[in-house]
Amino acid sequence: MKTCHQFDTVRAEYEREISFMLAHSKRHEGRPAAKSSAKQAASTKQRMARALNSHVGRCPECG
């Protein structure tokens, strides 16, 4: 699938945020903060999927 620059930018920002949360979760394993970060990473993955899906629906270059 060919995507535009904006799609790649949005995806990279979400993936960076997710990786930060997962790294925090690993650093603080066994603590409540780790569990919270892992849950936030999962919900961020869902938000990323929704954002990219709606982008593809609107963008003439991607869709």
N, C-alpha and C positions, 0 to 999 in steps of 0.2 A: 504494500500500500504506500503510495507516494503521499507525503505530508508536507505541509508548509512550515515556514520558519517559526511562526507563532505556536503551532502545535508542539514543535520540538522544544521551544522555550518553556511553555507551560509544563510539559512533561518533565523536563529537567528540574524545574523548581520543585515540583511535587516529589520527585524521586530523591532530591537532596534533603528535603524536609523529612521524608520517611527514613532515610538512612541515618539522619541525626537522632531521630527518636529511637530507632532500633539500637544504635550504638549506646545511647544513654541507658536503654533497658539492659543491655549486656553488662555495662559497667556497674550498675547497681542491682545486679541479680540477687533475688531473695528479699528485696525491699519493696514496700508498697509503690515507690516511685517507678520501679521497673515495670510493675504490672500496669500502672497508669500509662507509661510511655508505650508499651506494647499495644494497649487498647487504642491509644491515639493514632499509632502507626496504622493499625487496621482500618480505622475510620477514615484516615487520610487516603489510604489506598482506594476506598470506595468513592470518596469525593473526587479523586483524580480520575477515576473511571467515568464518573458522571460528567465532569468538566470536559474531558476529551471527547466523550460521546456527543455531547451537545455541540462542541466545536466542529466536529466532523459533519454534523447535521447542518450547520450554518455556513461553513466555509466552502466557497466554490472550488478552491484549489484542492482541498482534502477530500471532499465528498464527491 
